[in-house]
Amino acid sequence: MTWSTLEAAGRVLEPERAATPLSPPSLADVLVSNGHPSQSEGAELRKLGKRRDALAHGQIDPAPTATEVSRAIALTEQLLRLSKD
């Protein structure tokens, strides 16, 4: 659910560039190329996106860590704040 919310925020921030379905790494690239988020946060998004893809396809080992989940939520909240500006 966190990734879906992150993706929705990305579509609000970049409606034209994110109008078509994007893979998690592509979404991160679109957002970073326009300054939201930073390069280092974009790297985190790419890593989290890979984790999202693995989970979506039934790969639950290893399970996401509490830190990964917390970071995904924090980045999503950051993008949501930007999308309201």
Sequence and secondary structure as in RCSB ss.txt:
>XXXX:A:sequence
MTWSTLEAAGRVLEPERAATPLSPPSLADVLVSNGHPSQSEGAELRKLGKRRDALAHGQIDPAPTATEVSRAIAL
TEQLLRLSKD
>XXXX:A:secstr
 HHHHHHHHHHHHSTTTTSS   HHHHHHHHHHTTSS HHHHHHHHHHHHHHHHHHTT  SS   HHHHHHHHHH
HHHHHHHHH 
